Structures are given as structure tokens and as C-alpha cells.
Amino acid sequence: MANLHYVGESVTGLPWLFHGAFLDVGLAFNNKTELFSGKIGYEYFFLFLGGRLNLVNYTDFKDNQLCMRPEIGLSLLSFLTITYGYNIDLSGNDYFDVGGSIFSLNIGYLIDKK
């Protein structure tokens, strides 16, 4: 899966304590089917531990599947995060077989706002 992740400015501005809302869009390949995913959520990381709560919509533009994904994981001062999450199907139909465990590796890139 490839993602583009936008995180709003941290409430604290400190690299060892980060939390805030985010938007994420991605493209996944599942059983030779391309899926577009849109995600909105909130994340909180303190030193080396943290988590996220996401609302994820998977679509192939014919069907949609809405999932809630709580995640917990490790962080290197919010620049590198490794999380374990679990997709909980909210739509009642597992169209795309995306329910279950998800491991994520995220690398943060700071964009200077000068």
C-alpha cells in the first residue's frame, strides 16, 4: 500500500510529544484489485509509545467498505513509527477482505514553513 499522509501542526510543537488530527489517502492492491483508501484520524505519540484511531474508507469506485482502525506502536521521536492496527468492519460487508491485522511503518518528513 502506498500512502500520502498529512498531519496538522502538533498541539505541543515538541518532537517528543506529538498529537493531532490527520488525513491520509492511499492506493492498495488486494487480490489483483486496486483499492483507493481515504483515512481520517487522530494520533498521539509520547517519546517512544503512541497510537492512532482511524476511520478508513476503502473503495474500488463500485463498492465501499468503512472500517475503524485503532493502532498502537513505537515511535522514534515521531520521525519513524511502527504500529500494529486492526481493521474493524463498520459496513457489515467485507467486500475487499481488508478486515484484520495491519502493520504500518511510517517515515516522517519535516517540511519547513518559512
C-alpha positions as a Python dict, from the first residue, in 0.01 Angstrom:
ca = {
    (1, 'M'): (0, 0, 0),
    (2, 'A'): (127, 348, -84),
    (3, 'N'): (3, 645, 120),
    (4, 'L'): (22, 1021, 131),
    (5, 'H'): (-20, 1134, 490),
    (6, 'Y'): (-88, 1491, 605),
    (7, 'V'): (-63, 1574, 973),
    (8, 'G'): (-168, 1909, 1107),
    (9, 'E'): (68, 2104, 1328),
    (10, 'S'): (131, 1934, 1662),
    (11, 'V'): (-50, 2092, 1951),
    (12, 'T'): (274, 2099, 2155),
    (13, 'G'): (540, 2171, 1890),
    (14, 'L'): (777, 1932, 2073),
    (15, 'P'): (930, 1633, 1888),
    (16, 'W'): (897, 1403, 2192),
    (17, 'L'): (527, 1479, 2240),
    (18, 'F'): (316, 1484, 1927),
    (19, 'H'): (-58, 1467, 1882),
    (20, 'G'): (-304, 1592, 1629),
    (21, 'A'): (-558, 1515, 1358),
    (22, 'F'): (-452, 1383, 1019),
    (23, 'L'): (-577, 1299, 669),
    (24, 'D'): (-438, 1016, 460),
    (25, 'V'): (-504, 887, 109),
    (26, 'G'): (-364, 566, -31),
    (27, 'L'): (-367, 306, -302),
    (28, 'A'): (-375, -64, -212),
    (29, 'F'): (-359, -378, -422),
    (30, 'N'): (-577, -663, -298),
    (31, 'N'): (-638, -983, -499),
    (32, 'K'): (-536, -803, -822),
    (33, 'T'): (-785, -526, -744),
    (34, 'E'): (-675, -166, -698),
    (35, 'L'): (-834, -3, -395),
    (36, 'F'): (-835, 365, -306),
    (37, 'S'): (-836, 440, 65),
    (38, 'G'): (-920, 761, 243),
    (39, 'K'): (-843, 792, 611),
    (40, 'I'): (-911, 1049, 882),
    (41, 'G'): (-789, 1010, 1235),
    (42, 'Y'): (-614, 1134, 1544),
    (43, 'E'): (-269, 1031, 1666),
    (44, 'Y'): (-82, 1070, 1994),
    (45, 'F'): (285, 983, 2046),
    (46, 'F'): (488, 1045, 2362),
    (47, 'L'): (860, 962, 2348),
    (48, 'F'): (863, 603, 2221),
    (49, 'L'): (499, 494, 2259),
    (50, 'G'): (182, 605, 2089),
    (51, 'G'): (-127, 524, 1897),
    (52, 'R'): (-382, 629, 1641),
    (53, 'L'): (-755, 598, 1593),
    (54, 'N'): (-855, 598, 1225),
    (55, 'L'): (-1173, 590, 1022),
    (56, 'V'): (-1082, 430, 686),
    (57, 'N'): (-1293, 404, 369),
    (58, 'Y'): (-1178, 152, 106),
    (59, 'T'): (-1332, 179, -240),
    (60, 'D'): (-1292, 46, -593),
    (61, 'F'): (-1544, 316, -703),
    (62, 'K'): (-1817, 50, -729),
    (63, 'D'): (-1835, -63, -365),
    (64, 'N'): (-1725, 94, -37),
    (65, 'Q'): (-1609, -59, 288),
    (66, 'L'): (-1587, 153, 601),
    (67, 'C'): (-1355, 40, 882),
    (68, 'M'): (-1240, 173, 1217),
    (69, 'R'): (-874, 101, 1290),
    (70, 'P'): (-719, 150, 1633),
    (71, 'E'): (-337, 132, 1624),
    (72, 'I'): (-68, 110, 1890),
    (73, 'G'): (304, 125, 1833),
    (74, 'L'): (653, 255, 1880),
    (75, 'S'): (796, 588, 1770),
    (76, 'L'): (1139, 740, 1732),
    (77, 'L'): (1051, 1096, 1838),
    (78, 'S'): (763, 1096, 1584),
    (79, 'F'): (1002, 1074, 1284),
    (80, 'L'): (973, 696, 1248),
    (81, 'T'): (671, 499, 1368),
    (82, 'I'): (592, 128, 1362),
    (83, 'T'): (235, 41, 1454),
    (84, 'Y'): (5, -258, 1478),
    (85, 'G'): (-360, -196, 1393),
    (86, 'Y'): (-675, -396, 1350),
    (87, 'N'): (-944, -311, 1092),
    (88, 'I'): (-1294, -337, 1239),
    (89, 'D'): (-1553, -353, 961),
    (90, 'L'): (-1833, -98, 1013),
    (91, 'S'): (-2016, -156, 684),
    (92, 'G'): (-2137, -509, 759),
    (93, 'N'): (-1990, -648, 436),
    (94, 'D'): (-1622, -735, 399),
    (95, 'Y'): (-1620, -661, 23),
    (96, 'F'): (-1245, -632, -9),
    (97, 'D'): (-1123, -870, 264),
    (98, 'V'): (-938, -590, 446),
    (99, 'G'): (-1050, -684, 796),
    (100, 'G'): (-790, -797, 1043),
    (101, 'S'): (-435, -710, 1137),
    (102, 'I'): (-229, -435, 976),
    (103, 'F'): (137, -350, 1042),
    (104, 'S'): (247, 0, 938),
    (105, 'L'): (586, 165, 900),
    (106, 'N'): (575, 545, 865),
    (107, 'I'): (867, 777, 800),
    (108, 'G'): (805, 1143, 877),
    (109, 'Y'): (949, 1424, 671),
    (110, 'L'): (950, 1774, 817),
    (111, 'I'): (855, 2050, 575),
    (112, 'D'): (988, 2388, 685),
    (113, 'K'): (717, 2657, 696),
    (114, 'K'): (946, 2960, 643),
}
